[in-house]
Amino acid sequence: MLLLPSLILLISLAGLTLSARYVVQALSNVTKAFGISEYTTAFIILALATSMPEVSVAISSALQNASGVLLAN
């Protein structure tokens, strides 16, 4: 009964770990190609990553015509 959800969780965590490594490596290559500091890139990515939940809630509420959620967020 608990085996399938645990297996899905482990597979998801492994996929998340592998994709995170791929993203970090790709962004490192991009920063080297453009000559941008890795610290600058890290701060930009951090800013985008912290804003994405709010953006997704705003888009979702706009699509569902829930303007109260859109304005409150």
N, C-alpha and C positions, 0 to 999 in steps of 0.2 A: 504494500500500500504506500509506503514512503519511499520505495526504491526508485520509482520513475521520477518524482519531483527532485529527488537528490541527484539523480543522473543528469537531468536537464540542467540543474544548477551548476554542476561540475563542468558540463560541456559549455555552458554559457560563460562561466568564469574563465575557462581556457580560451575561448574565442575572444573574450574581452582583453585578456592579457596579450594574446598574439596580435590582435589588431592595434592595441596601444603601442606595442613595440614597433609595428610597421609605421604607424603615424609619426612617432617620434623620430625614427630613422629618416623618413621621407622629409619631414620638416627640417631636420638637420642638414640634409642635402640641399634643400631649397635655400636655407640661410647662407650656406657656403657658396652657392652659385650666385646669389645676389650680393654677397658681401655684407650682409646684415649681422649684427651682433646676436648671438644666441640668447642673451638675456632679454634683448628687445623683443625677439620673437616669442620667448616664453611669456613675457608680460602681455603681449597682444593676444596670444592663445588663451591665457588665463582670463583675460577680460571677456573674450568671446564665449568661453566655456561657462562663465558665471552668468552671462546674459541670456544664453540659449533657453533655459527653462522659462524665463519671463516672456521671451519672444514666442515660444511655442504656446504658452497659455494665452497670450494676446491673439495670436492667429486663430487658435482653436475657438476662443470665445467670439471672435469676429465672424467666423464661419457659422457659428451656431446662433448668431444674433443675440448673444448674451452681453449686452453693452455694459452692464453693471460690473461684470468681472473684468472687462476690458478697461474700464475707467479706473477701477480700484487697483488694478495691477500697474 
